[in-house]
Structure formats: structure tokens, C-alpha cells
């Protein structure tokens, strides 16, 4: 696990950098499918976040994730384990 404090803002900042979008577009209720044009981009972003944050997710973790808030919460939960 990373020594850096992991919070929703930190995850959103990393997401925004990857997507080349302002953080302000990443509201908790924003649909991930609206932010990325192709599903493979979403997969690439999750892989990148896992590498940056040194957190591993499994496919089962991601099945119900649809929004920015759900994804940030998932990373926060995994970081606290």
C-alpha cells in the first residue's frame, strides 16, 4: 500500500490527469461511461490508478462500479485494508 494518504480528492486528481479533464467534471454522481469514450479507456485508467496507488482490484470489485464516487470509494476502502 502507498504511504501517501489516499482520499477521494487524490483519486479524482489522478483520474482527471489520465482523462485530461478538469477535476470539476468528476462529480461523485458522474457516470464513468460519460467520461470515457471507449470501455478500454476505462480499463486503462483503472490499471493506471492501481499502479499509481499500489492497490490491486479484481474484476468482482468493479462489477457494480458505475460512477466516479463509487470508484473513488472502492480505492479508499482497499487502501484502508
N, C-alpha and C positions, 0 to 999 in steps of 0.2 A: 504494500500500500504506500502511496505517496506521503511524504512528510508534510506536504502543503495542505493547509486547511481546505477542505472541499466543501463548497456550498453551491447553491443553485446559481448564484451570480457567476461564480468561476466556471461552472459547466456551460452556462449560456454564453459567456465571453469566448470560450473555446469553440462553441458551435457557431457563433457569429463569424469568427475568424475563418473557420472552414468554409462556411457558406457565402462568405464575402457579403454579409448582410449586417445592418446596424443591430446592435443588441436590442434596441427598442422594438424591433419586429418580432422578437422572440418572447412574446407574452406566454404565460403558462397555458392558456387555452388554445394557442395557435396549433393547428394541425401540422404535424411533420410533413404530411403529404402535400400540403400547400407551400411549404418552404423549399422543398426539393422537387426538381422536375422529374427525376427518374428514381426508381426504388434502389438502384445500385448506388446512387449518390448517398442515400440514407445509410446503406450498409457501410460504405466507405467512411462516412462521418462517425458512425458508432465504433468502427475499428480504430479510427484515429483517436477518438476520445478514450477508448480503452488503453491504447498505448501511452497517451499523454498522462493519463491519470493512474496508470498501473493497476487497473481494475479489470477483471475478466467477467463478462456476462455470457450466459448461454442463451441459446435460441428460445428456450422456455421463458426466460426473463422478459424477452422482448415481445412475446406474442400479443399481449394486451396493451402495449405502449402505442398510443396514437398522437399524443400531444407533447409539446415542449416540457410542460410541467411534469408529466408522467416520466419522461426520460430523465430529467434532472433529478427527480425524486429517487428514481432507481439507482442512479450513480451515487447519490448521497447515502442511500441505505447500504449499498455494497461497500462504500468507503468506511462505514462505521462498524463493519463486521471484523 
